[in-house]
Amino acid sequence: MKIASVAALAAWGLGAAGAVAAPLKLTPAEPQPTGLKAGLAVKYAYLGPPPQKIQSMSMAMQMLNSAKPGQPLRGLDYRDTDEGDPVLTHKYPYNVAADITGFIRFDAPGVYEIETWSNDGINAQIGGALVGDFDGRQGCEANQRVEVQVPKAGWYPLKFAYFQKYGSSCLMMKWGKSGQKLKWVPNEVLGWK
């Protein structure tokens, strides 16, 4: 786990000494959405080819102010690509920022663990809680594992900001009930309007 500050520790559910805090409580979508399309909506911003480089999440977020809709994502199962392959559903392989929105369905209440994977930066929120955060360049790696409290079954809003600088790219997420082995999030529990 990459840790930058006490604030980051708190956002990840850890205290300053590394003690596990109470699970982050998720807020369900109200009203609950109906008639969702499969996958997730995405808007893209493109900086241009190297030697230009997206340097940080704050730079990617500024770029996303002028993002344009792209082809929806099938889910959160974009495994590590070969260098030069397109990023997600964008046509370019480098310097792409993505604003990803939609909903994720939990079929039962309880405490879950969520683990995001990214190459490169990510700011991932579900039900108003920060569940994944990395501001930098990395290979396709797990970020942090976060415990969340799902108060009731249903749809929860999902919002990810993501950027890929150069090299290969990936964006994935695992989940599972607390104490169980994590599995990759299936596409069928994701939807968008």
Rosetta silent file (secondary structure, phi, psi, omega in degrees, C-alpha in Angstrom):
SEQUENCE: MKIASVAALAAWGLGAAGAVAAPLKLTPAEPQPTGLKAGLAVKYAYLGPPPQKIQSMSMAMQMLNSAKPGQPLRGLDYRDTDEGDPVLTHKYPYNVAADITGFIRFDAPGVYEIETWSNDGINAQIGGALVGDFDGRQGCEANQRVEVQVPKAGWYPLKFAYFQKYGSSCLMMKWGKSGQKLKWVPNEVLGWK
SCORE:     score description
SCORE:     0.000 S_00000001
   1 L     0.000  133.466  178.065    0.000    0.000    0.000 S_00000001
   2 L   -94.866  123.854 -175.031    1.353    3.425   -0.921 S_00000001
   3 L  -123.483  128.214 -176.611    0.684    5.962    1.829 S_00000001
   4 L  -105.603  -30.004 -173.272    1.199    9.699    1.465 S_00000001
   5 L  -162.757  168.459  175.492   -0.350   11.281    4.560 S_00000001
   6 H   -62.824  -36.991  178.086   -2.494   10.843    7.660 S_00000001
   7 H   -62.288  -40.906  178.325   -5.431   12.223    5.625 S_00000001
   8 H   -65.046  -40.300  177.041   -4.843    9.527    3.023 S_00000001
   9 H   -57.863  -45.309 -179.418   -4.707    6.903    5.787 S_00000001
  10 H   -62.924  -40.768  179.568   -8.048    8.092    7.109 S_00000001
  11 H   -64.717  -28.376 -179.383   -9.578    7.990    3.632 S_00000001
  12 L   -91.018    1.303  178.615   -8.391    4.390    3.301 S_00000001
  13 L    86.976   19.497  179.493   -9.844    3.382    6.662 S_00000001
  14 E  -118.261  143.917  173.649   -6.532    3.325    8.548 S_00000001
  15 L   -83.228  175.555 -177.186   -5.439    5.285   11.578 S_00000001
  16 L   -60.264  -30.988 -179.925   -2.030    6.946   11.880 S_00000001
  17 L   -90.626    5.378  179.243   -0.556    3.825   13.487 S_00000001
  18 L    88.783    4.922  179.259   -2.033    1.569   10.763 S_00000001
  19 L   -70.876  141.942 -178.895   -4.921    0.308   12.910 S_00000001
  20 E   -73.325  129.240  178.600   -8.007   -0.647   10.959 S_00000001
  21 L   -91.578  176.954  176.557  -10.839    1.861   11.387 S_00000001
  22 L   -60.694  149.011  177.858  -14.563    1.229   11.078 S_00000001
  23 L   -57.856  148.204  175.964  -15.709    0.391    7.539 S_00000001
  24 E   -72.562  129.837 -178.408  -16.598    3.356    5.337 S_00000001
  25 E   -85.056  125.642  177.595  -20.396    3.645    5.098 S_00000001
  26 L   -87.929  147.717  177.303  -21.712    3.756    1.538 S_00000001
  27 L  -107.468  120.861 -179.802  -24.774    5.800    0.617 S_00000001
  28 L   -69.255  159.089  175.839  -27.176    4.111   -1.830 S_00000001
  29 L   -66.961  133.628  176.831  -28.561    5.929   -4.853 S_00000001
  30 L  -133.253  118.814   -1.727  -31.828    7.692   -4.043 S_00000001
  31 L   -72.690  163.322  176.565  -34.039    7.179   -5.861 S_00000001
  32 L   -67.077  131.004 -178.015  -32.851    3.763   -7.007 S_00000001
  33 L   -71.822  152.108  174.916  -32.211    3.889  -10.774 S_00000001
  34 L  -129.579  161.273  176.125  -34.197    1.791  -13.237 S_00000001
  35 L    63.404   34.575 -178.589  -33.653    0.938  -16.888 S_00000001
  36 L   -71.609  148.405  172.783  -29.857    1.097  -16.678 S_00000001
  37 E   -86.717  152.628 -179.790  -27.656    0.309  -19.670 S_00000001
  38 E   -68.891  143.360  176.312  -24.923   -2.311  -19.246 S_00000001
  39 L    94.507 -153.718 -178.494  -21.430   -1.073  -18.367 S_00000001
  40 E  -136.981  145.648  176.464  -20.308    2.409  -17.338 S_00000001
  41 E   -77.298  149.729  178.844  -20.424    5.833  -18.994 S_00000001
  42 E  -144.585  142.900  170.394  -17.099    7.474  -19.783 S_00000001
  43 E  -123.064  142.603 -175.923  -15.856   10.867  -20.937 S_00000001
  44 E  -120.173  150.337  167.787  -12.290   11.323  -22.168 S_00000001
  45 E  -130.141  141.884 -175.581   -9.710   14.070  -22.353 S_00000001
  46 E  -126.546  126.344 -178.412   -6.505   13.649  -24.352 S_00000001
  47 L   -80.338  -35.184 -176.183   -3.314   15.632  -23.751 S_00000001
  48 L   127.948  172.332 -177.080   -1.501   14.615  -26.927 S_00000001
  49 L   -72.447  160.115  173.349    1.330   12.243  -27.855 S_00000001
  50 L   -55.800  146.574   22.689    4.623   12.027  -25.907 S_00000001
  51 L   -86.574   -0.446  174.539    6.764   13.923  -24.998 S_00000001
  52 L   -62.922  147.139 -177.733    3.699   15.549  -23.355 S_00000001
  53 L  -146.323  135.918  168.449    2.764   13.740  -20.143 S_00000001
  54 L   -72.908  122.131 -172.456   -0.083   13.790  -17.649 S_00000001
  55 L   -95.639  -22.471 -173.390    1.859   14.423  -14.460 S_00000001
  56 L  -160.943  168.751  176.307   -0.755   14.061  -11.705 S_00000001
  57 H   -65.424  -37.009  179.540   -4.379   13.418  -10.803 S_00000001
  58 H   -64.271  -36.717  176.082   -4.944   17.170  -10.381 S_00000001
  59 H   -65.614  -43.158  178.258   -3.730   17.703  -13.954 S_00000001
  60 H   -62.369  -41.249 -179.989   -6.032   14.912  -15.177 S_00000001
  61 H   -63.769  -38.752  176.425   -8.985   16.435  -13.268 S_00000001
  62 H   -63.762  -42.106  177.942   -8.367   19.816  -14.933 S_00000001
  63 H   -60.567  -37.243 -176.076   -8.287   18.102  -18.332 S_00000001
  64 H   -68.476  -12.737  174.399  -11.598   16.379  -17.570 S_00000001
  65 H   -62.044  -22.932  178.747  -13.338   19.778  -17.388 S_00000001
  66 H  -118.146   26.974 -178.401  -13.360   19.651  -21.198 S_00000001
  67 L   -68.532  152.037  178.839  -13.871   15.872  -21.587 S_00000001
  68 E  -119.002  145.065 -178.795  -15.998   14.456  -24.392 S_00000001
  69 E   -56.985  141.447  176.428  -18.224   11.345  -24.245 S_00000001
  70 L  -121.037  178.793  176.319  -16.602    8.103  -25.349 S_00000001
  71 L   -63.182  129.531 -177.848  -17.774    4.582  -26.072 S_00000001
  72 L   -54.214  152.759  175.337  -19.146    3.145  -22.779 S_00000001
  73 E   -81.684  148.350  177.421  -16.990    0.732  -20.798 S_00000001
  74 L   -75.168  -19.151 -178.435  -18.097   -2.893  -20.571 S_00000001
  75 L   163.515 -146.651  178.470  -17.255   -2.812  -16.843 S_00000001
  76 L  -118.882   52.959 -178.457  -14.120   -2.638  -14.708 S_00000001
  77 E  -130.985   52.757  178.843  -12.180   -5.469  -16.320 S_00000001
  78 E   -99.600   92.414 -177.095   -9.554   -3.766  -18.448 S_00000001
  79 L   -66.967  166.170 -177.908   -6.488   -5.968  -17.916 S_00000001
  80 L   -56.315  128.251 -178.267   -2.932   -4.764  -18.494 S_00000001
  81 L   -90.478  172.701  167.959   -2.427   -3.906  -22.162 S_00000001
  82 L   -83.214  148.939  178.404    0.632   -4.122  -24.364 S_00000001
  83 L   -56.281  131.520 -179.304    2.459   -0.838  -24.781 S_00000001
  84 L    96.274  -10.242  175.726    0.830    1.119  -27.607 S_00000001
  85 L   -75.868  151.442  178.995   -2.635   -0.472  -27.210 S_00000001
  86 L   -59.879  152.193  177.100   -5.557    1.954  -26.754 S_00000001
  87 L   -86.326  122.544  179.708   -6.563    3.020  -23.236 S_00000001
  88 L    48.600 -121.412  178.798   -9.964    1.563  -22.248 S_00000001
  89 L  -104.091   12.539  178.524  -12.331    2.470  -25.156 S_00000001
  90 L   -81.568  158.247 -177.876  -10.298    5.522  -26.258 S_00000001
  91 L   -83.918  -15.949 -176.740   -8.429    5.432  -29.582 S_00000001
  92 L  -102.935  154.746 -176.976   -5.079    6.623  -28.189 S_00000001
  93 L   -95.119  -11.355 -173.677   -2.560    4.703  -26.053 S_00000001
  94 L  -136.824  156.381  172.472   -1.011    7.520  -23.968 S_00000001
  95 L    55.721   45.563 -179.690   -1.930   10.655  -21.983 S_00000001
  96 E  -110.841  131.049  172.288   -5.619    9.799  -21.643 S_00000001
  97 E  -111.371  142.254 -177.008   -7.782   10.950  -18.724 S_00000001
  98 E  -131.536  135.202  173.263  -11.174    9.335  -18.113 S_00000001
  99 E  -108.732  108.579 -171.791  -14.231   10.411  -16.093 S_00000001
 100 E  -110.741  126.995 -178.330  -16.169    7.186  -15.436 S_00000001
 101 E  -135.509  157.674  177.740  -19.673    7.237  -13.954 S_00000001
 102 E   159.646 -148.426 -177.247  -22.517    4.847  -13.287 S_00000001
 103 E  -139.726  150.798  174.257  -23.828    2.531  -10.609 S_00000001
 104 E  -124.036  138.474 -176.226  -22.742   -0.687   -8.907 S_00000001
 105 E  -103.232  125.753  170.838  -25.238   -3.166   -7.463 S_00000001
 106 E  -103.289  126.242 -175.555  -24.727   -4.903   -4.130 S_00000001
 107 L   -85.140   -8.705  179.161  -27.149   -7.826   -3.781 S_00000001
 108 L  -152.139  147.474  175.259  -26.955   -8.000    0.024 S_00000001
 109 L   -70.806  167.162  176.752  -26.120   -5.658    2.884 S_00000001
 110 E   140.043 -173.663  177.411  -22.992   -6.200    4.952 S_00000001
 111 E   -96.783  126.740 -179.834  -19.308   -5.391    5.187 S_00000001
 112 E  -119.741  158.645  169.552  -17.395   -5.756    1.922 S_00000001
 113 E  -111.558  139.293  179.579  -13.785   -5.313    0.911 S_00000001
 114 E  -127.581  137.334  179.559  -12.986   -3.403   -2.283 S_00000001
 115 E  -136.368  117.367  177.493   -9.617   -3.280   -4.038 S_00000001
 116 E   -91.251  151.523  174.897   -8.913   -1.107   -7.088 S_00000001
 117 E  -127.428  137.596  179.198   -6.142   -1.802   -9.611 S_00000001
 118 E  -153.085  158.096  172.183   -4.805    0.835  -11.960 S_00000001
 119 E  -149.327   87.401   28.170   -2.049    1.819  -14.324 S_00000001
 120 L  -118.190  -92.161 -170.927   -1.618    4.782  -13.725 S_00000001
 121 E   -83.472  153.985 -179.249   -3.573    7.197  -11.447 S_00000001
 122 E  -152.547  145.638  167.410   -7.033    6.749   -9.953 S_00000001
 123 E  -133.652  105.801 -171.999   -9.549    8.431   -7.677 S_00000001
 124 E  -115.133  125.960  179.614  -12.375    5.926   -7.144 S_00000001
 125 E  -126.362  136.455  174.199  -15.572    6.659   -5.233 S_00000001
 126 E  -130.938  130.600  177.737  -18.543    4.409   -4.524 S_00000001
 127 L    54.123   32.751  178.490  -21.576    5.579   -2.587 S_00000001
 128 L    82.854    0.864 -179.695  -19.755    8.773   -1.638 S_00000001
 129 E  -108.834  141.446  176.834  -16.726    6.975   -0.099 S_00000001
 130 E   -77.077  114.377 -176.735  -13.166    7.013   -1.443 S_00000001
 131 E  -112.330   -6.517  178.432  -12.332    3.376   -2.215 S_00000001
 132 E  -159.103  133.878 -176.522   -9.239    3.792   -4.397 S_00000001
 133 E  -153.970  120.205  172.729   -6.603    6.493   -4.646 S_00000001
 134 E  -150.236  127.639 -177.985   -3.241    6.654   -6.394 S_00000001
 135 L  -119.526   85.846 -179.797   -1.627    9.792   -7.797 S_00000001
 136 L   170.011 -164.187 -179.720    1.335    8.772   -9.897 S_00000001
 137 L  -110.552  134.258  178.158    2.700    6.316  -12.395 S_00000001
 138 L  -154.930  163.991  170.416    2.744    2.579  -11.730 S_00000001
 139 L   -71.634 -175.506  179.067    2.415   -0.759  -13.465 S_00000001
 140 L   -73.145   95.733 -173.853   -0.889   -2.638  -13.257 S_00000001
 141 E  -132.570  157.110  172.460   -0.982   -2.962   -9.470 S_00000001
 142 E   -69.055  141.103  175.852   -3.450   -3.131   -6.609 S_00000001
 143 E   -88.314 -101.206  176.716   -3.887    0.199   -4.886 S_00000001
 144 E  -124.213  156.919  175.180   -5.419   -0.220   -1.425 S_00000001
 145 E  -101.643  128.601 -174.463   -7.979   -2.591    0.032 S_00000001
 146 E  -123.679  137.938  172.977  -10.832   -0.778    1.777 S_00000001
 147 E   -91.240  133.138  178.935  -13.631   -2.093    3.992 S_00000001
 148 E  -127.830  149.363  175.677  -17.059   -0.626    3.289 S_00000001
 149 E  -101.847  117.914  177.069  -20.434   -0.946    5.006 S_00000001
 150 E   -98.286  107.006 -173.896  -23.302   -1.574    2.583 S_00000001
 151 L   -70.382  -27.890  178.767  -26.461   -0.660    4.542 S_00000001
 152 L  -156.451  157.764  177.635  -28.922   -2.263    2.127 S_00000001
 153 L   -65.275  148.341  177.124  -29.057   -4.172   -1.135 S_00000001
 154 E   141.958 -166.493 -177.117  -29.356   -2.053   -4.276 S_00000001
 155 E   -91.421  138.912  178.317  -27.559    0.367   -6.572 S_00000001
 156 E  -126.091  137.845 -179.923  -24.804    2.710   -5.377 S_00000001
 157 E   -65.127  143.019 -179.551  -23.345    5.605   -7.384 S_00000001
 158 E  -126.607  132.394  178.002  -19.870    5.032   -8.804 S_00000001
 159 E  -144.242  116.513  178.427  -17.495    7.775   -9.958 S_00000001
 160 E  -118.658  137.646  163.857  -13.884    7.156  -11.026 S_00000001
 161 E  -109.700  136.216 -173.215  -11.318    9.607  -12.345 S_00000001
 162 E  -144.215  145.730  170.113   -8.446    7.786  -14.052 S_00000001
 163 E  -140.009  150.148  174.927   -5.403    8.673  -16.091 S_00000001
 164 E  -122.196  126.606 -176.956   -2.850    6.787  -18.134 S_00000001
 165 L   -87.458  -72.584  173.052    0.497    8.495  -18.783 S_00000001
 166 L  -159.733  169.169 -172.551    2.462    6.153  -21.066 S_00000001
 167 L    92.299 -144.261  178.736    3.410    2.507  -21.371 S_00000001
 168 L   -87.695  175.089  179.918    0.678   -0.063  -20.767 S_00000001
 169 L  -142.351  153.387  172.318   -2.688    0.607  -19.083 S_00000001
 170 E  -159.069  155.941  173.925   -5.202   -1.195  -16.861 S_00000001
 171 E  -153.729  115.257 -176.004   -8.276   -0.477  -14.733 S_00000001
 172 E  -147.140  167.164  176.885   -9.870   -3.215  -12.627 S_00000001
 173 E  -149.908  139.512  174.231  -11.608   -3.798   -9.312 S_00000001
 174 E  -111.083  157.096  175.866  -12.025   -6.728   -6.913 S_00000001
 175 E  -154.712  167.405  175.733  -14.659   -7.134   -4.206 S_00000001
 176 E   173.817  158.697  174.660  -16.034   -9.612   -1.714 S_00000001
 177 E   -62.339  145.472 -178.907  -17.753   -9.953    1.636 S_00000001
 178 L   -54.436  131.981  180.000  -15.348   -9.268    4.491 S_00000001
 179 L    90.018  -10.214  178.356  -13.304  -12.366    5.306 S_00000001
 180 L  -101.484  161.280  177.932  -13.956  -14.034    1.939 S_00000001
 181 L   -65.738  133.210  179.097  -11.589  -14.284   -1.017 S_00000001
 182 L   -73.309  146.289  177.480  -11.898  -11.259   -3.293 S_00000001
 183 E  -127.324  158.861  175.948  -13.109  -11.774   -6.866 S_00000001
 184 E   -65.245  138.152 -179.884  -13.084   -9.521   -9.902 S_00000001
 185 L   -65.485  123.479  179.909  -16.230   -7.390  -10.068 S_00000001
 186 L   -73.581  146.669 -179.123  -18.514   -8.901  -12.748 S_00000001
 187 H   -58.951  -31.729 -173.700  -19.730   -6.624  -15.529 S_00000001
 188 H   -70.807   -7.321  176.782  -23.382   -7.457  -14.867 S_00000001
 189 H   -97.950   11.108 -179.396  -23.441   -5.541  -11.551 S_00000001
 190 E  -118.018  140.677  179.428  -22.535   -2.263  -13.294 S_00000001
 191 E  -155.271  164.418 -179.831  -24.879    0.086  -15.137 S_00000001
 192 E  -147.467  159.869  178.895  -25.300    3.664  -16.321 S_00000001
 193 L   -97.505    0.000    0.000  -28.049    6.051  -17.486 S_00000001
